[in-house]
């Protein structure tokens, strides 16, 4: 599911300024700001990928990708797994004596 996408042609200087701005946001707030008012929180541990391609003789591309698991989602999943494990290890209650003795 795409959240936001923006493509435009900019100067090399503007690209460098945008990358510095992005780096500053990550360092100071831990968030990335996008669009008119969008933000996304970035986890403390992030998987990074850099891909440099030559599309054809005259065209090159650099792709920078960051991905992470939402810490809140991971914590909720871990907690659910612990609860299931605890439930599986609990001893079943013994049936009550119905003989009347």
Secondary structure, DSSP 8 states (H G I E B T S, - for coil): -----------HHHHHHHHHHHHHHHHHTSEEEETTTEEEE--SS-EEEEEEEE-SSS-EEEEEEEE---HHHHHHHHHHHHHHHHHHHS--------S--
